[in-house]
Amino acid sequence: MNVPEFLSWADAQESGRYELVGGEIVAMVPERLEHVNAKLLAVDALRACVSDAADDPTISPVASKRLKEMLAFTELVDRWYMQMLNVPRPRLVAMIKLGEKIVSFLPVGKAK
């Protein structure tokens, strides 16, 4: 099965999460408590690193800035992932099919 076929198939499913691996459909397991805990530990570790770097004069401003950016990005992606779990499958598939065209729906402004 190729990607367009998979996306059409996935769009027709009422429930469940699937991925395409080597042309085969594979059911994805729901997120387990262990995975949630691992994410929390990773974010907590990044927060500790950011805090320690702010108090450590031997840490370069560049390294400190990168740690802050990594933490912000990790938190942003986690929030996005949690929101996407609530998007109905047909809307999610339509969004994925848009690819980079989705940018045209964003407000025009200064790029960050």
C-alpha positions as CSV (number, residue, x, y, z in Angstrom):
1,M,0.0,0.0,0.0
2,N,1.3,3.5,-0.8
3,V,0.8,6.7,1.2
4,P,-2.2,8.1,-0.7
5,E,-4.0,4.7,-0.4
6,F,-3.2,4.6,3.3
7,L,-4.5,8.1,3.9
8,S,-7.7,7.3,2.1
9,W,-8.0,4.1,4.1
10,A,-7.3,5.8,7.4
11,D,-9.8,8.5,6.6
12,A,-12.5,5.8,6.4
13,Q,-11.7,4.3,9.8
14,E,-14.1,5.1,12.7
15,S,-11.5,4.7,15.4
16,G,-8.0,3.5,16.2
17,R,-4.6,4.8,15.3
18,Y,-2.6,3.3,12.5
19,E,0.7,3.9,10.7
20,L,2.1,2.7,7.4
21,V,5.3,0.7,7.8
22,G,7.0,-0.8,4.7
23,G,3.7,-0.6,2.9
24,E,1.8,-2.5,5.6
25,I,-0.8,-1.1,8.0
26,V,0.2,-1.4,11.6
27,A,-2.2,-0.6,14.5
28,M,-0.6,1.8,17.0
29,V,-1.0,1.2,20.7
30,P,-2.6,3.9,22.8
31,E,-0.2,6.0,24.8
32,R,0.7,4.2,28.0
33,L,1.3,5.7,31.4
34,E,5.0,4.8,31.1
35,H,5.3,7.0,28.0
36,V,3.5,9.9,29.6
37,N,5.9,9.6,32.6
38,A,8.9,9.4,30.4
39,K,7.8,12.7,28.7
40,L,7.3,14.4,32.0
41,L,10.7,13.3,33.2
42,A,12.4,14.6,30.0
43,V,10.6,18.0,30.3
44,D,11.5,18.1,34.0
45,A,15.2,17.4,33.2
46,L,15.2,20.1,30.6
47,R,13.6,22.6,33.1
48,A,16.3,21.7,35.6
49,C,19.0,22.2,33.0
50,V,17.6,25.6,32.1
51,S,17.5,26.6,35.8
52,D,21.0,25.3,36.5
53,A,22.4,27.0,33.4
54,A,20.9,30.4,34.5
55,D,22.7,30.1,37.9
56,D,26.0,28.8,36.5
57,P,28.4,31.6,35.2
58,T,30.5,28.9,33.5
59,I,27.6,28.1,31.1
60,S,27.9,30.2,27.9
61,P,24.9,32.4,27.0
62,V,24.7,30.5,23.7
63,A,24.3,27.1,25.5
64,S,21.8,28.6,27.9
65,K,19.8,30.1,25.1
66,R,19.8,26.7,23.3
67,L,18.5,24.9,26.4
68,K,15.7,27.4,26.8
69,E,14.7,27.0,23.1
70,M,14.8,23.2,23.4
71,L,12.5,23.4,26.4
72,A,10.1,25.7,24.7
73,F,10.0,23.5,21.5
74,T,9.5,20.3,23.5
75,E,6.6,21.9,25.4
76,L,5.1,23.3,22.2
77,V,5.3,19.9,20.4
78,D,3.8,18.1,23.4
79,R,0.8,20.6,23.6
80,W,0.3,20.2,19.8
81,Y,0.4,16.4,20.0
82,M,-2.2,16.4,22.8
83,Q,-4.5,18.7,20.8
84,M,-4.1,16.5,17.7
85,L,-5.4,13.5,19.6
86,N,-8.8,15.3,19.8
87,V,-9.1,16.2,16.2
88,P,-11.6,14.0,14.3
89,R,-9.8,11.6,12.0
90,P,-11.2,13.0,8.7
91,R,-10.1,16.5,9.7
92,L,-6.7,15.3,10.8
93,V,-6.1,13.3,7.5
94,A,-7.2,16.4,5.5
95,M,-4.8,18.5,7.4
96,I,-1.9,16.1,6.9
97,K,-2.7,15.9,3.1
98,L,-2.3,19.7,3.0
99,G,1.4,19.4,3.8
100,E,3.2,22.7,3.4
101,K,0.1,24.3,1.9
102,I,-1.3,24.7,5.4
103,V,1.0,27.7,5.8
104,S,-1.3,29.6,3.5
105,F,-4.0,29.5,6.2
106,L,-1.8,31.2,8.8
107,P,-2.1,34.9,9.3
108,V,0.3,37.0,7.3
109,G,2.9,38.6,9.5
110,K,6.5,38.7,10.4
111,A,8.1,35.2,10.3
112,K,9.7,34.1,13.5
